[in-house]
Amino acid sequence: MRCKWDEKKSEKLKKERGLGFGEVVALFERPYQLSQKQDDPEQWRAIGWVGEKLVSLIYEEREDEAGPFYWCVTYWPATKSERSLYEQG
């Protein structure tokens, strides 16, 4: 699946949290736990590994002229409860 994001936000997150969206989307290449985060707008939370870090990525499913893609909203290091969800899944 294609992924897109706001580059300025990605740079800000990289400075604050150590990874930009370009690195974080690698979590889709390994097993991840998926759940719906909110309904309006519909957002999803994917919890998965990026290198040695377990992270939670919030994204929306969108579509453009080339087809569907994931729009990255934000991410953070997984919390204890998110780690438990990942391990149970």
C-alpha angles and dihedrals in degrees: 000000000000117000129204134181146166105276095209091054090047091054091048092050091048090056093045102038106018100249135074125210090263089067097035095058087067086083087080089065092066132044112293139178116241130199137158112259101188141347106224106070093013107241132175133208119216117190115197149126125284105183105306095340127092107213140178115225122194114205143160127222109236138165135219135171090289093052137256124350141166116252109208111223103174144318140204139180108282115264123228091263092048090049088053091050090051093049092048092049 
